[in-house]
Amino acid sequence: MTTSVAQNSVQVYLGSRSYDVFIITDFLASLGAGIEPWFEDRADMPPGRRQAMIVTDQNVVDPHANNVRKSLEANGWQCGLHVMEAGEQSKCLETVSEIYDELVEMKAGRQVVILAVGGGVVGDAAGFVASTYTRGVPVIQVPTTLLAQVDSSIGGKVGINHKKGKNLIGQFHQPLGVVIDTATLNTLPDREYRAGLAEVVKYGVILDDEMFAYLEKSVDGLNNRDMDVLREVIRRSCRHKADVVEEDEFETTGRRAILNYGHTFAHAYEALTQYGALLHGEAVSIGMIHASQLAERLGMVDSTVTERQQKLLNALSLPTELPESVEFTADDVLDRMKLDKKNVSGKLRFVLPTRIGEVRVVTDVNPDDVRAVLPV
């Protein structure tokens, strides 16, 4: 990478698994040359003998994945291309099996590199393939959605869904690197873009009151996709995600759990709506409000903390209430929550705010308190 590119980066320090997150504009067409330094010390992957499997979906195969493919092939790579159906329903064993078959057919060995070009669904599924094919091959994350750029592409959590719950099958597999091309946000549908903003707001609530205030002052810039504003919030979000991952890479100390603010509610809502009615970021937006209301009920915050979040999320055109069309009950939600892998010994665990910029993990929450904040 050039010096100018390196200056727009966030480093994730994990010893031998350390890597860079590059935040660049209009870079995909030159990605093949740009990532060359990552392979200079790989004697088993000499130029002209490198293999890559690009995993993408129908929404971004053209132009983004094809730009990556052309760039790699121009630099001597042999490339396969797997195009998933877009949507959370594709993050499943069937998709993974199809990619395995294609890797075997192209006679890919342990030197193959998986490139995930797309949103969080693509990144999770492609990363899971990379973590398991021949017991593990490198993966480069090339996130094309705001949500994936600020969250799922960093930290090495990869996996697929089970019909009974989200991300129940997976593991940790850190990427070789992350390339964020902010120009991809210009092609992102409005609803997908706003879903990503929910995760940006989350970082302000859990870690950075100054960032939250910056978001409140920058609503117009965020709504208009002002690139100066976006570069700033992407950089801050990536830095916060990297800091937490460095402290708790494998979720053993509990620190990484704070990233799940709003997610215990959100994952239940996503599963109960068959991963169709709500985008992940939309579910997180609603889940953050319900988590904050639960914190109010437990006496951890006053109503102003919830009100500030609701005002900001509404200003960004994000939902803060469940759709009227939902048909599930509070008991349905609690049953789904009990399947959440973040629970401890069967006890419900939530990440709840103590103020804007700080949260803590609360275990063994009374189900009746959860029912009280659910609108179903």
Phi, psi and omega in degrees: 000147179286165180300319181296323177292316182300330180290340178255058185220161174237132180262136174253112186265108181223042180063233182292347180257016180294153179201169181252148171247110182264131180248105192226163176238137179055058186243340190300326181292344178241018184298322182304314178286325184294326182269002181308318180301337180290345185240005183298330182263009181263093180296335181276359181228062183290154177307139180089351181232027183260142180242142177221142169246115178269123177251128183212188174230177186298334184283334186236005178301324176232119012262345197295307182294323178293326175297318178296316181298313180299321181294317178295314182297326177293340178253023170089011180275144167270123189239134165259161181219119175247124181252112177279158166290141181288142175121155183301331182296342180278351180275074190215172182298327181298316179296314180301317180297321178298320180292319175305314182301318181290324177295317179296320182295327178273009178056043180283133177255202183286353179268356180294147177246129175269131174244119180265107182247101182160201180272198185296326179297313178298314182298319180293313183291314180296321178296323178294318176301313181298325183286343187242334182292126186047038179066019172125121175229164182292149174229137173249125179269126177236077186288135182247000175247154180298320181300314180292325181296322185262355186221282196289338181285346183248134172116345172082007176279118182232154180168180180226168182270153168251154182299341180264354180180159183279136173058031180284342180243115181176186179198188178258129179209097184294142178286161171292329178182167179234130178243112179256109175261107185295342178295337179295338180291341179292337180259003185280127176303150187303317183296319178294320179299312183293328176300324177293327179297334178299319179291328176296314178301321180304316180299321178297319182292318189273335191223342196209093180294329177293322176295320179298318178295322177298319178296319179299323181279346188247024183302315181299315180297321178292317180294331181265005181056044176296123188292328177296315179295316182295318178300321180293313183287329176294315179300313181297317181297315179297320179296317179296316179298317180298317180302315182291318180297319179299325181283331189209067187301318187253019178056047180256336182263346182096346183296318183295341181299335182296338178292348182267019177304125181083348189280334178297316173293313187299314182297324176295317181294320179297314181295318183288342175256019176056035176054034182234316186286332184234132167288158182304312181296326177294318178296322178295319178302311178295318182297324178297319179295316180292325176294320179293322176294325176295320177298321175301312183299328180273002177077020182273331179217165172263178188294339182295329179295315178293318183297320178296318178297315182296320180296316180293314181298319178294322179295334178266013178060038176257145180287145175235006176224152177293148177299147180296339184283351184295144184241005181273166183251172176299322177295323176300317180298313181296322178298319178293321180298328181293340177276350184298128183293350180276352178291156181239119178052038177079002181266137180296132181234132181230149170264120187231144182284146169253341173188173173291121181103002181206136176224166171217158181272129181242122183253153177064049177286137179295126179305330180295327177291323177294315179303324185295335181260354180276133182273016182239000000 
